[in-house]
Amino acid sequence: MAGQFDYAAHAKAMRAQGWWQDKTLDNLLDAAVASYPDKKAVVAYRMDKGFDAPNKVMTYRELSDAVAKAAGSFRALGISKGDVVGLMVPNWWEFVVSAYALARVGAVANPLMHIFRERELRFMLGFADTKAIIIPKVFRGHDFEKMLDGLKPELPKLEHIIVVDGEGERSFDKLIMKSAAAPVSSAEGTPPAPDEMAVLMYTSGTTGEPKGVMHSFNTLVACAKALGSRLGHTSDVIHFGSTPFGHMTGYAAVMVQALYHGNTVVFPDVWEPKAGVEIMAREGATHMAAATPFLADIVRLVGEGAPKPPLRTFLCAGAPIPPVIIENARKLMGLNVSSCWGMTESLGGSLTEPERAADKSVSSDGRPVDGVEVLIADENLQPMPTGKTGRLYFRGAQQFIGYYRKPGLDGRGSEGWFDTGDLAYVDADGYIRIDGRTKDIIIRGGENVPVAEIESILYRHPSITDAAIVGYPDKRMGERGCAFVVVKQGQSFSMDELREWMGQSGAAKQYWPEAVEVIEAMPRTATGKIQKFVLKDKATKHAID
């Protein structure tokens, strides 16, 4: 890709085309308070408090007051424009309040998954020169306060450790919600400009190499508008936020999208399937954005007699959706599941409209949303014919600013196309289908193995609940494929059964996996993406020297 990406020209074009609205989170919050002051904004559940009732409910008026109070406290701590603040809180109301308050004082929110430990945090906090971090005292048995105290000597820029459920001077309640600092209204705020970095999010780690992705209010708002428009959302939607806010799906496609439309967000801090379905039914949740495993749990439980949630739309991303789950969701719940493709860098790039879900969510990952362009091409940006797999490139209104402190690494040329690392093809109607990752390609004897297709065949086996294929080195063939499968309780799956099933499928024998491993659970990121680099390490034992 010749030339260099011109961000200023890109911003000008996005405004001229109407995709960038130059709105901040404060603008969205003020609009929601003006229109729906007494509507529930936040309905938060915590497992340790019991899932029978929410532990916190806030109207938009109450949320606005809490944000003003927290913003004043953050400012009193010396947190100001450009400071990076880690948000390592689970899906608790404190996360939402902190995110909006930090935006108001101009700080850069850095959502961090609560699964991270010393190794990841040492790099992430040190790399960003993080000034403060907000953590739970304890979550799911892990002592976060102890962990951060142990890391602090290695992080000289880290001035504040703020602890939700903590005690003493560093407790979130005392330091942020009950401090002597005067509240800061939106009129007194100093937020980043709408096209400056407002959020720093590390990639989810499917390749094992996280990078700091920078997004602005403009990209986040463009995402909220585009997804809501494609799904037909209005102000009456009630979101169910099971996806962690520490991941971009939860942050942009749940938290910010709900704020954009003035919606209610219901969220538990832990996904416990039975309790989750009951909460959805009780609170009247009408929309959910989550990965395939969440949807599979819901469909299974409703099929077993659990209360039926009133879901009208479901954005499903992170992994291909098995056709049987899409069909059962429609039969059991009247729910059209919308397939989606996105990544931290692109936010919500493509989405199937609910009206086409019955046929397109099975065979595709949606079509580009408003303000986004995709290109299926070779390495020289020469477009591929319809149905032919090539590299997936994107550009448009949701395009990230760049990688933090790594200028030029994103590889965008003068035309603005970003190589996603995904392989895909496009059908005659303009819907794309992810067909693997460039790093996931298995080349066996010079032949490219259609990994996604073979995984789909395995997934249809009656004993298998999850499947993934990775390559392992082979002196003669270059690579061979190893299938990792998760089976139903009490079931098994052998190499002989794999050969029989593949033979029945009619797939070319050259594409069949030549090793199989039955594992208890697939290694996944918190949003459901399979971490194939973990499986590749396991598969190397099948290599013959």
Secondary structure, 3 states (H helix, E strand, C coil): CCCCCCHHHHHHHHHHCCCCCCCCHHHHHHHHHHHCCCCEEEEEECHHHCCCCCCEEEEHHHHHHHHHHHHHHHHHCCCCCCCEEEECCCCCHHHHHHHHHHHHCCCEEEECCCCCCHHHHHHHHHHCCCCEEEEECEECCEEHHHHHHHHHHHCCCCCEEEEECCCHHHEHHHHHHCCCCCCCCHHHCCCCCCCCCCEEEECCCCCCCCCEEEECHHHHHHHHHHHHHHHCCCCCCEEECCCCCCCHHHHHHHHHHHHHHCCEEEEECCCCHHHHHHHHHHHCCCEEEECHHHHHHHHHHHHCCCCCCCCCEEEECCCCCCHHHHHHHHHHHCCEEEEEEEECCCEEEEECCHHHHHHHHHHCCCEECCCEEEEEECCCCCECCCCCCEEEEEEECCCCCEECCCCCCCCCCCCCCEEEEEEEEECCCCCEEEEEEHHHCEEECCEEECHHHHHHHHHCCCCEEEEEEEEEEECCCEEEEEEEEEECCCCCCCHHHHHHHHHHHCCCHHHCCCEEEECCCCCECCCCCECHHHHHHHHHHHCCC
